């Protein structure tokens, strides 16, 4: 899991999530659908899990 939630990987998840939202806006998706889209929620949950994993790893090494 260390490679999945490394700093650059979390950043890439964030970039892909933002690009996905821009694509949905470009395709004129409904704003409500963009907010509650399961894939967007999955990106957010993945970023949150990755950040908390990084914080726990830093606490364990100190």
PQR file with spaces between the fields and no chain letter, atoms N, CA, C, O and H, PARSE charges and radii, in Angstrom:
ATOM       1  N    UNK     1       0.812   -1.189    0.000 -0.4000 1.5000
ATOM       2  CA   UNK     1       0.000    0.000    0.000 -0.0000 2.0000
ATOM       3  C    UNK     1       0.856    1.254    0.000  0.5500 1.7000
ATOM       4  O    UNK     1       0.367    2.352   -0.264 -0.5500 1.4000
ATOM       5  N    UNK     2       2.128    1.085    0.295 -0.4000 1.5000
ATOM       6  CA   UNK     2       2.998    2.253    0.351 -0.0000 2.0000
ATOM       7  C    UNK     2       3.129    2.926   -1.011  0.5500 1.7000
ATOM       8  O    UNK     2       3.213    4.152   -1.086 -0.5500 1.4000
ATOM       9  H    UNK     2       2.526    0.192    0.509  0.4000 1.0000
ATOM      10  N    UNK     3       3.149    2.138   -2.093 -0.4000 1.5000
ATOM      11  CA   UNK     3       3.266    2.717   -3.430 -0.0000 2.0000
ATOM      12  C    UNK     3       1.943    3.311   -3.903  0.5500 1.7000
ATOM      13  O    UNK     3       1.935    4.285   -4.656 -0.5500 1.4000
ATOM      14  H    UNK     3       3.081    1.142   -2.032  0.4000 1.0000
ATOM      15  N    UNK     4       0.826    2.734   -3.468 -0.4000 1.5000
ATOM      16  CA   UNK     4      -0.487    3.244   -3.880 -0.0000 2.0000
ATOM      17  C    UNK     4      -0.752    4.618   -3.308  0.5500 1.7000
ATOM      18  O    UNK     4      -1.351    5.468   -3.966 -0.5500 1.4000
ATOM      19  H    UNK     4       0.833    1.943   -2.856  0.4000 1.0000
ATOM      20  N    UNK     5      -0.303    4.839   -2.072 -0.4000 1.5000
ATOM      21  CA   UNK     5      -0.612    6.087   -1.391 -0.0000 2.0000
ATOM      22  C    UNK     5       0.635    6.934   -1.152  0.5500 1.7000
ATOM      23  O    UNK     5       0.745    7.614   -0.131 -0.5500 1.4000
ATOM      24  H    UNK     5       0.184    4.148   -1.537  0.4000 1.0000
ATOM      25  N    UNK     6       1.554    6.890   -2.080 -0.4000 1.5000
ATOM      26  CA   UNK     6       2.704    7.789   -1.984 -0.0000 2.0000
ATOM      27  C    UNK     6       2.261    9.193   -2.371  0.5500 1.7000
ATOM      28  O    UNK     6       1.177    9.382   -2.923 -0.5500 1.4000
ATOM      29  H    UNK     6       1.465    6.338   -2.909  0.4000 1.0000
ATOM      30  N    UNK     7       3.094   10.159   -2.082 -0.4000 1.5000
ATOM      31  CA   UNK     7       2.752   11.551   -2.375 -0.0000 2.0000
ATOM      32  C    UNK     7       2.412   11.800   -3.834  0.5500 1.7000
ATOM      33  O    UNK     7       1.369   12.389   -4.118 -0.5500 1.4000
ATOM      34  H    UNK     7       3.975   10.005   -1.634  0.4000 1.0000
ATOM      35  N    UNK     8       3.262   11.368   -4.780 -0.4000 1.5000
ATOM      36  CA   UNK     8       2.933   11.589   -6.197 -0.0000 2.0000
ATOM      37  C    UNK     8       1.675   10.858   -6.645  0.5500 1.7000
ATOM      38  O    UNK     8       0.964   11.338   -7.528 -0.5500 1.4000
ATOM      39  H    UNK     8       4.108   10.889   -4.549  0.4000 1.0000
ATOM      40  N    UNK     9       1.393    9.713   -6.055 -0.4000 1.5000
ATOM      41  CA   UNK     9       0.202    8.976   -6.449 -0.0000 2.0000
ATOM      42  C    UNK     9      -1.060    9.684   -5.966  0.5500 1.7000
ATOM      43  O    UNK     9      -2.058    9.727   -6.686 -0.5500 1.4000
ATOM      44  H    UNK     9       1.971    9.323   -5.338  0.4000 1.0000
ATOM      45  N    UNK    10      -1.028   10.241   -4.755 -0.4000 1.5000
ATOM      46  CA   UNK    10      -2.174   11.008   -4.257 -0.0000 2.0000
ATOM      47  C    UNK    10      -2.395   12.223   -5.144  0.5500 1.7000
ATOM      48  O    UNK    10      -3.533   12.567   -5.464 -0.5500 1.4000
ATOM      49  H    UNK    10      -0.217   10.206   -4.170  0.4000 1.0000
ATOM      50  N    UNK    11      -1.303   12.875   -5.543 -0.4000 1.5000
ATOM      51  CA   UNK    11      -1.409   14.029   -6.435 -0.0000 2.0000
ATOM      52  C    UNK    11      -2.001   13.614   -7.783  0.5500 1.7000
ATOM      53  O    UNK    11      -2.814   14.341   -8.354 -0.5500 1.4000
ATOM      54  H    UNK    11      -0.378   12.596   -5.283  0.4000 1.0000
ATOM      55  N    UNK    12      -1.598   12.457   -8.286 -0.4000 1.5000
ATOM      56  CA   UNK    12      -2.144   12.009   -9.570 -0.0000 2.0000
ATOM      57  C    UNK    12      -3.630   11.660   -9.449  0.5500 1.7000
ATOM      58  O    UNK    12      -4.394   11.908  -10.382 -0.5500 1.4000
ATOM      59  H    UNK    12      -0.938   11.867   -7.822  0.4000 1.0000
ATOM      60  N    UNK    13      -4.054   11.088   -8.311 -0.4000 1.5000
ATOM      61  CA   UNK    13      -5.480   10.849   -8.095 -0.0000 2.0000
ATOM      62  C    UNK    13      -6.244   12.165   -8.143  0.5500 1.7000
ATOM      63  O    UNK    13      -7.306   12.255   -8.758 -0.5500 1.4000
ATOM      64  H    UNK    13      -3.433   10.887   -7.553  0.4000 1.0000
ATOM      65  N    UNK    14      -5.694   13.187   -7.488 -0.4000 1.5000
ATOM      66  CA   UNK    14      -6.341   14.494   -7.461 -0.0000 2.0000
ATOM      67  C    UNK    14      -6.440   15.082   -8.867  0.5500 1.7000
ATOM      68  O    UNK    14      -7.487   15.604   -9.249 -0.5500 1.4000
ATOM      69  H    UNK    14      -4.831   13.114   -6.989  0.4000 1.0000
ATOM      70  N    UNK    15      -5.353   14.997   -9.639 -0.4000 1.5000
ATOM      71  CA   UNK    15      -5.342   15.549  -11.002 -0.0000 2.0000
ATOM      72  C    UNK    15      -6.345   14.814  -11.883  0.5500 1.7000
ATOM      73  O    UNK    15      -7.082   15.450  -12.636 -0.5500 1.4000
ATOM      74  H    UNK    15      -4.503   14.572   -9.329  0.4000 1.0000
ATOM      75  N    UNK    16      -6.386   13.500  -11.802 -0.4000 1.5000
ATOM      76  CA   UNK    16      -7.330   12.729  -12.602 -0.0000 2.0000
ATOM      77  C    UNK    16      -8.761   13.072  -12.202  0.5500 1.7000
ATOM      78  O    UNK    16      -9.633   13.177  -13.064 -0.5500 1.4000
ATOM      79  H    UNK    16      -5.787   12.983  -11.190  0.4000 1.0000
ATOM      80  N    UNK    17      -9.009   13.246  -10.923 -0.4000 1.5000
ATOM      81  CA   UNK    17     -10.350   13.621  -10.466 -0.0000 2.0000
ATOM      82  C    UNK    17     -10.777   14.979  -11.001  0.5500 1.7000
ATOM      83  O    UNK    17     -11.915   15.144  -11.440 -0.5500 1.4000
ATOM      84  H    UNK    17      -8.300   13.161  -10.223  0.4000 1.0000
ATOM      85  N    UNK    18      -9.875   15.948  -10.969 -0.4000 1.5000
ATOM      86  CA   UNK    18     -10.191   17.277  -11.494 -0.0000 2.0000
ATOM      87  C    UNK    18     -10.414   17.225  -13.002  0.5500 1.7000
ATOM      88  O    UNK    18     -11.343   17.852  -13.511 -0.5500 1.4000
ATOM      89  H    UNK    18      -8.950   15.814  -10.613  0.4000 1.0000
ATOM      90  N    UNK    19      -9.580   16.490  -13.712 -0.4000 1.5000
ATOM      91  CA   UNK    19      -9.768   16.363  -15.157 -0.0000 2.0000
ATOM      92  C    UNK    19     -11.085   15.666  -15.492  0.5500 1.7000
ATOM      93  O    UNK    19     -11.741   16.016  -16.473 -0.5500 1.4000
ATOM      94  H    UNK    19      -8.825   15.980  -13.297  0.4000 1.0000
ATOM      95  N    UNK    20     -11.471   14.686  -14.687 -0.4000 1.5000
ATOM      96  CA   UNK    20     -12.736   13.994  -14.897 -0.0000 2.0000
ATOM      97  C    UNK    20     -13.912   14.950  -14.718  0.5500 1.7000
ATOM      98  O    UNK    20     -14.877   14.905  -15.480 -0.5500 1.4000
ATOM      99  H    UNK    20     -10.938   14.402  -13.890  0.4000 1.0000
ATOM     100  N    UNK    21     -13.828   15.816  -13.707 -0.4000 1.5000
ATOM     101  CA   UNK    21     -14.894   16.804  -13.487 -0.0000 2.0000
ATOM     102  C    UNK    21     -14.940   17.796  -14.647  0.5500 1.7000
ATOM     103  O    UNK    21     -16.023   18.155  -15.109 -0.5500 1.4000
ATOM     104  H    UNK    21     -13.044   15.853  -13.087  0.4000 1.0000
ATOM     105  N    UNK    22     -13.775   18.242  -15.122 -0.4000 1.5000
ATOM     106  CA   UNK    22     -13.752   19.147  -16.276 -0.0000 2.0000
ATOM     107  C    UNK    22     -14.355   18.493  -17.513  0.5500 1.7000
ATOM     108  O    UNK    22     -15.051   19.150  -18.286 -0.5500 1.4000
ATOM     109  H    UNK    22     -12.895   17.950  -14.746  0.4000 1.0000
ATOM     110  N    UNK    23     -14.091   17.208  -17.701 -0.4000 1.5000
ATOM     111  CA   UNK    23     -14.685   16.500  -18.838 -0.0000 2.0000
ATOM     112  C    UNK    23     -16.206   16.463  -18.717  0.5500 1.7000
ATOM     113  O    UNK    23     -16.914   16.667  -19.703 -0.5500 1.4000
ATOM     114  H    UNK    23     -13.525   16.674  -17.072  0.4000 1.0000
ATOM     115  N    UNK    24     -16.701   16.208  -17.531 -0.4000 1.5000
ATOM     116  CA   UNK    24     -18.141   16.179  -17.337 -0.0000 2.0000
ATOM     117  C    UNK    24     -18.749   17.553  -17.573  0.5500 1.7000
ATOM     118  O    UNK    24     -19.837   17.663  -18.140 -0.5500 1.4000
ATOM     119  H    UNK    24     -16.126   16.042  -16.729  0.4000 1.0000
ATOM     120  N    UNK    25     -18.056   18.600  -17.144 -0.4000 1.5000
ATOM     121  CA   UNK    25     -18.552   19.959  -17.394 -0.0000 2.0000
ATOM     122  C    UNK    25     -18.534   20.249  -18.885  0.5500 1.7000
ATOM     123  O    UNK    25     -19.468   20.861  -19.404 -0.5500 1.4000
ATOM     124  H    UNK    25     -17.172   18.512  -16.684  0.4000 1.0000
ATOM     125  N    UNK    26     -17.483   19.820  -19.586 -0.4000 1.5000
ATOM     126  CA   UNK    26     -17.396   20.052  -21.030 -0.0000 2.0000
ATOM     127  C    UNK    26     -18.498   19.306  -21.788  0.5500 1.7000
ATOM     128  O    UNK    26     -18.981   19.779  -22.816 -0.5500 1.4000
ATOM     129  H    UNK    26     -16.725   19.323  -19.164  0.4000 1.0000
ATOM     130  N    UNK    27     -18.884   18.152  -21.280 -0.4000 1.5000
ATOM     131  CA   UNK    27     -19.955   17.384  -21.906 -0.0000 2.0000
ATOM     132  C    UNK    27     -21.330   17.844  -21.444  0.5500 1.7000
ATOM     133  O    UNK    27     -22.344   17.228  -21.774 -0.5500 1.4000
ATOM     134  H    UNK    27     -18.491   17.767  -20.445  0.4000 1.0000
ATOM     135  N    UNK    28     -21.357   18.923  -20.682 -0.4000 1.5000
ATOM     136  CA   UNK    28     -22.583   19.558  -20.198 -0.0000 2.0000
ATOM     137  C    UNK    28     -23.430   18.605  -19.368  0.5500 1.7000
ATOM     138  O    UNK    28     -24.639   18.486  -19.565 -0.5500 1.4000
ATOM     139  H    UNK    28     -20.534   19.423  -20.413  0.4000 1.0000
ATOM     140  N    UNK    29     -22.768   17.933  -18.436 -0.4000 1.5000
ATOM     141  CA   UNK    29     -23.501   17.082  -17.503 -0.0000 2.0000
ATOM     142  C    UNK    29     -24.220   17.952  -16.485  0.5500 1.7000
ATOM     143  O    UNK    29     -23.845   19.102  -16.255 -0.5500 1.4000
ATOM     144  H    UNK    29     -21.786   18.030  -18.275  0.4000 1.0000
ATOM     145  N    UNK    30     -25.243   17.396  -15.887 -0.4000 1.5000
ATOM     146  CA   UNK    30     -25.991   18.102  -14.858 -0.0000 2.0000
ATOM     147  C    UNK    30     -25.098   18.299  -13.631  0.5500 1.7000
ATOM     148  O    UNK    30     -24.374   17.385  -13.237 -0.5500 1.4000
ATOM     149  H    UNK    30     -25.548   16.462  -16.074  0.4000 1.0000
ATOM     150  N    UNK    31     -25.150   19.481  -13.034 -0.4000 1.5000
ATOM     151  CA   UNK    31     -24.295   19.795  -11.881 -0.0000 2.0000
ATOM     152  C    UNK    31     -24.575   18.844  -10.718  0.5500 1.7000
ATOM     153  O    UNK    31     -23.648   18.424  -10.025 -0.5500 1.4000
ATOM     154  H    UNK    31     -25.738   20.223  -13.354  0.4000 1.0000
ATOM     155  N    UNK    32     -25.842   18.502  -10.500 -0.4000 1.5000
ATOM     156  CA   UNK    32     -26.165   17.554   -9.423 -0.0000 2.0000
ATOM     157  C    UNK    32     -25.505   16.202   -9.676  0.5500 1.7000
ATOM     158  O    UNK    32     -25.027   15.558   -8.742 -0.5500 1.4000
ATOM     159  H    UNK    32     -26.595   18.843  -11.063  0.4000 1.0000
ATOM     160  N    UNK    33     -25.478   15.772  -10.934 -0.4000 1.5000
ATOM     161  CA   UNK    33     -24.861   14.485  -11.259 -0.0000 2.0000
ATOM     162  C    UNK    33     -23.351   14.550  -11.044  0.5500 1.7000
ATOM     163  O    UNK    33     -22.753   13.570  -10.599 -0.5500 1.4000
ATOM     164  H    UNK    33     -25.866   16.295  -11.693  0.4000 1.0000
ATOM     165  N    UNK    34     -22.735   15.670  -11.346 -0.4000 1.5000
ATOM     166  CA   UNK    34     -21.294   15.805  -11.141 -0.0000 2.0000
ATOM     167  C    UNK    34     -20.968   15.700   -9.653  0.5500 1.7000
ATOM     168  O    UNK    34     -19.966   15.094   -9.274 -0.5500 1.4000
ATOM     169  H    UNK    34     -23.221   16.466  -11.707  0.4000 1.0000
ATOM     170  N    UNK    35     -21.813   16.289   -8.814 -0.4000 1.5000
ATOM     171  CA   UNK    35     -21.534   16.279   -7.374 -0.0000 2.0000
ATOM     172  C    UNK    35     -21.747   14.892   -6.779  0.5500 1.7000
ATOM     173  O    UNK    35     -20.937   14.450   -5.964 -0.5500 1.4000
ATOM     174  H    UNK    35     -22.627   16.782   -9.122  0.4000 1.0000
ATOM     175  N    UNK    36     -22.806   14.198   -7.159 -0.4000 1.5000
ATOM     176  CA   UNK    36     -23.113   12.907   -6.534 -0.0000 2.0000
ATOM     177  C    UNK    36     -22.716   11.711   -7.393  0.5500 1.7000
ATOM     178  O    UNK    36     -23.130   10.586   -7.112 -0.5500 1.4000
ATOM     179  H    UNK    36     -23.465   14.557   -7.821  0.4000 1.0000
ATOM     180  N    UNK    37     -21.932   11.936   -8.422 -0.4000 1.5000
ATOM     181  CA   UNK    37     -21.471   10.844   -9.270 -0.0000 2.0000
ATOM     182  C    UNK    37     -20.645    9.862   -8.435  0.5500 1.7000
ATOM     183  O    UNK    37     -19.727   10.284   -7.731 -0.5500 1.4000
ATOM     184  H    UNK    37     -21.596   12.850   -8.650  0.4000 1.0000
ATOM     185  N    UNK    38     -20.949    8.575   -8.496 -0.4000 1.5000
ATOM     186  CA   UNK    38     -20.199    7.608   -7.688 -0.0000 2.0000
ATOM     187  C    UNK    38     -18.697    7.609   -7.974  0.5500 1.7000
ATOM     188  O    UNK    38     -17.892    7.398   -7.068 -0.5500 1.4000
ATOM     189  H    UNK    38     -21.694    8.232   -9.067  0.4000 1.0000
ATOM     190  N    UNK    39     -18.324    7.843   -9.216 -0.4000 1.5000
ATOM     191  CA   UNK    39     -16.892    7.858   -9.536 -0.0000 2.0000
ATOM     192  C    UNK    39     -16.202    9.058   -8.894  0.5500 1.7000
ATOM     193  O    UNK    39     -15.073    8.937   -8.419 -0.5500 1.4000
ATOM     194  H    UNK    39     -18.978    8.015   -9.952  0.4000 1.0000
ATOM     195  N    UNK    40     -16.859   10.204   -8.874 -0.4000 1.5000
ATOM     196  CA   UNK    40     -16.288   11.371   -8.208 -0.0000 2.0000
ATOM     197  C    UNK    40     -16.168   11.128   -6.717  0.5500 1.7000
ATOM     198  O    UNK    40     -15.165   11.493   -6.103 -0.5500 1.4000
ATOM     199  H    UNK    40     -17.776   10.303   -9.260  0.4000 1.0000
ATOM     200  N    UNK    41     -17.190   10.511   -6.129 -0.4000 1.5000
ATOM     201  CA   UNK    41     -17.122   10.197   -4.708 -0.0000 2.0000
ATOM     202  C    UNK    41     -16.011    9.196   -4.416  0.5500 1.7000
ATOM     203  O    UNK    41     -15.377    9.260   -3.363 -0.5500 1.4000
ATOM     204  H    UNK    41     -18.004   10.215   -6.627  0.4000 1.0000
ATOM     205  N    UNK    42     -15.776    8.274   -5.340 -0.4000 1.5000
ATOM     206  CA   UNK    42     -14.695    7.314   -5.173 -0.0000 2.0000
ATOM     207  C    UNK    42     -13.341    8.006   -5.202  0.5500 1.7000
ATOM     208  O    UNK    42     -12.455    7.659   -4.421 -0.5500 1.4000
ATOM     209  H    UNK    42     -16.291    8.222   -6.195  0.4000 1.0000
ATOM     210  N    UNK    43     -13.162    8.989   -6.098 -0.4000 1.5000
ATOM     211  CA   UNK    43     -11.924    9.755   -6.116 -0.0000 2.0000
ATOM     212  C    UNK    43     -11.700   10.463   -4.781  0.5500 1.7000
ATOM     213  O    UNK    43     -10.590   10.453   -4.248 -0.5500 1.4000
ATOM     214  H    UNK    43     -13.882    9.272   -6.733  0.4000 1.0000
ATOM     215  N    UNK    44     -12.745   11.071   -4.248 -0.4000 1.5000
ATOM     216  CA   UNK    44     -12.628   11.802   -2.982 -0.0000 2.0000
ATOM     217  C    UNK    44     -12.283   10.852   -1.842  0.5500 1.7000
ATOM     218  O    UNK    44     -11.402   11.145   -1.034 -0.5500 1.4000
ATOM     219  H    UNK    44     -13.647   11.079   -4.681  0.4000 1.0000
ATOM     220  N    UNK    45     -12.969    9.719   -1.773 -0.4000 1.5000
ATOM     221  CA   UNK    45     -12.698    8.744   -0.720 -0.0000 2.0000
ATOM     222  C    UNK    45     -11.276    8.204   -0.839  0.5500 1.7000
ATOM     223  O    UNK    45     -10.600    8.019    0.173 -0.5500 1.4000
ATOM     224  H    UNK    45     -13.685    9.480   -2.430  0.4000 1.0000
ATOM     225  N    UNK    46     -10.821    7.952   -2.048 -0.4000 1.5000
ATOM     226  CA   UNK    46      -9.475    7.443   -2.265 -0.0000 2.0000
ATOM     227  C    UNK    46      -8.423    8.458   -1.811  0.5500 1.7000
ATOM     228  O    UNK    46      -7.419    8.081   -1.206 -0.5500 1.4000
ATOM     229  H    UNK    46     -11.370    8.102   -2.870  0.4000 1.0000
ATOM     230  N    UNK    47      -8.645    9.725   -2.095 -0.4000 1.5000
ATOM     231  CA   UNK    47      -7.703   10.758   -1.666 -0.0000 2.0000
ATOM     232  C    UNK    47      -7.697   10.868   -0.149  0.5500 1.7000
ATOM     233  O    UNK    47      -6.633   11.007    0.453 -0.5500 1.4000
ATOM     234  H    UNK    47      -9.461   10.031   -2.586  0.4000 1.0000
ATOM     235  N    UNK    48      -8.871   10.808    0.480 -0.4000 1.5000
ATOM     236  CA   UNK    48      -8.940   10.894    1.941 -0.0000 2.0000
ATOM     237  C    UNK    48      -8.233    9.711    2.591  0.5500 1.7000
ATOM     238  O    UNK    48      -7.489    9.887    3.556 -0.5500 1.4000
ATOM     239  H    UNK    48      -9.736   10.695   -0.010  0.4000 1.0000
ATOM     240  N    UNK    49      -8.457    8.524    2.076 -0.4000 1.5000
ATOM     241  CA   UNK    49      -7.796    7.337    2.620 -0.0000 2.0000
ATOM     242  C    UNK    49      -6.285    7.444    2.444  0.5500 1.7000
ATOM     243  O    UNK    49      -5.529    7.097    3.352 -0.5500 1.4000
ATOM     244  H    UNK    49      -9.062    8.382    1.292  0.4000 1.0000
ATOM     245  N    UNK    50      -5.842    7.918    1.293 -0.4000 1.5000
ATOM     246  CA   UNK    50      -4.413    8.058    1.043 -0.0000 2.0000
ATOM     247  C    UNK    50      -3.754    9.065    1.956  0.5500 1.7000
ATOM     248  O    UNK    50      -2.646    8.832    2.441 -0.5500 1.4000
ATOM     249  H    UNK    50      -6.456    8.200    0.555  0.4000 1.0000
ATOM     250  N    UNK    51      -4.416   10.182    2.199 -0.4000 1.5000
ATOM     251  CA   UNK    51      -3.838   11.201    3.076 -0.0000 2.0000
ATOM     252  C    UNK    51      -3.781   10.703    4.521  0.5500 1.7000
ATOM     253  O    UNK    51      -2.783   10.918    5.210 -0.5500 1.4000
ATOM     254  H    UNK    51      -5.316   10.371    1.805  0.4000 1.0000
ATOM     255  N    UNK    52      -4.840   10.041    4.984 -0.4000 1.5000
ATOM     256  CA   UNK    52      -4.805    9.516    6.352 -0.0000 2.0000
ATOM     257  C    UNK    52      -3.759    8.413    6.488  0.5500 1.7000
ATOM     258  O    UNK    52      -3.132    8.286    7.540 -0.5500 1.4000
ATOM     259  H    UNK    52      -5.651    9.866    4.425  0.4000 1.0000
ATOM     260  N    UNK    53      -3.567    7.624    5.450 -0.4000 1.5000
ATOM     261  CA   UNK    53      -2.521    6.591    5.479 -0.0000 2.0000
ATOM     262  C    UNK    53      -1.140    7.231    5.599  0.5500 1.7000
ATOM     263  O    UNK    53      -0.292    6.746    6.347 -0.5500 1.4000
ATOM     264  H    UNK    53      -4.076    7.727    4.596  0.4000 1.0000
ATOM     265  N    UNK    54      -0.914    8.321    4.861 -0.4000 1.5000
ATOM     266  CA   UNK    54       0.371    9.009    4.938 -0.0000 2.0000
ATOM     267  C    UNK    54       0.609    9.584    6.335  0.5500 1.7000
ATOM     268  O    UNK    54       1.720    9.506    6.859 -0.5500 1.4000
ATOM     269  H    UNK    54      -1.603    8.715    4.253  0.4000 1.0000
ATOM     270  N    UNK    55      -0.430   10.159    6.936 -0.4000 1.5000
ATOM     271  CA   UNK    55      -0.285   10.694    8.294 -0.0000 2.0000
ATOM     272  C    UNK    55       0.023    9.587    9.294  0.5500 1.7000
ATOM     273  O    UNK    55       0.849    9.774   10.188 -0.5500 1.4000
ATOM     274  H    UNK    55      -1.333   10.223    6.510  0.4000 1.0000
ATOM     275  N    UNK    56      -0.627    8.446    9.154 -0.4000 1.5000
ATOM     276  CA   UNK    56      -0.369    7.324   10.063 -0.0000 2.0000
ATOM     277  C    UNK    56       1.041    6.779    9.874  0.5500 1.7000
ATOM     278  O    UNK    56       1.693    6.394   10.844 -0.5500 1.4000
ATOM     279  H    UNK    56      -1.298    8.295    8.428  0.4000 1.0000
ATOM     280  N    UNK    57       1.514    6.745    8.634 -0.4000 1.5000
ATOM     281  CA   UNK    57       2.877    6.278    8.374 -0.0000 2.0000
ATOM     282  C    UNK    57       3.898    7.217    9.015  0.5500 1.7000
ATOM     283  O    UNK    57       4.898    6.757    9.567 -0.5500 1.4000
ATOM     284  H    UNK    57       0.984    7.057    7.846  0.4000 1.0000
ATOM     285  N    UNK    58       3.659    8.520    8.949 -0.4000 1.5000
ATOM     286  CA   UNK    58       4.580    9.474    9.569 -0.0000 2.0000
ATOM     287  C    UNK    58       4.559    9.369   11.089  0.5500 1.7000
ATOM     288  O    UNK    58       5.596    9.542   11.730 -0.5500 1.4000
ATOM     289  H    UNK    58       2.847    8.894    8.501  0.4000 1.0000
ATOM     290  N    UNK    59       3.394    9.089   11.679 -0.4000 1.5000
ATOM     291  CA   UNK    59       3.310    8.915   13.124 -0.0000 2.0000
ATOM     292  C    UNK    59       4.033    7.656   13.570  0.5500 1.7000
ATOM     293  O    UNK    59       4.653    7.646   14.634 -0.5500 1.4000
ATOM     294  H    UNK    59       2.552    8.949   11.158  0.4000 1.0000
ATOM     295  N    UNK    60       3.967    6.595   12.778 -0.4000 1.5000
ATOM     296  CA   UNK    60       4.620    5.349   13.136 -0.0000 2.0000
ATOM     297  C    UNK    60       6.143    5.454   13.055  0.5500 1.7000
ATOM     298  O    UNK    60       6.841    4.780   13.812 -0.5500 1.4000
ATOM     299  H    UNK    60       3.464    6.603   11.914  0.4000 1.0000
ATOM     300  N    UNK    61       6.665    6.271   12.166 -0.4000 1.5000
ATOM     301  CA   UNK    61       8.122    6.365   12.011 -0.0000 2.0000
ATOM     302  C    UNK    61       8.748    7.266   13.066  0.5500 1.7000
ATOM     303  O    UNK    61       9.956    7.191   13.290 -0.5500 1.4000
ATOM     304  H    UNK    61       6.098    6.819   11.551  0.4000 1.0000
ATOM     305  N    UNK    62       7.962    8.112   13.716 -0.4000 1.5000
ATOM     306  CA   UNK    62       8.551    9.024   14.720 -0.0000 2.0000
ATOM     307  C    UNK    62       8.630    8.414   16.070  0.5500 1.7000
ATOM     308  O    UNK    62       9.098    9.055   17.011 -0.5500 1.4000
ATOM     309  H    UNK    62       6.981    8.173   13.533  0.4000 1.0000
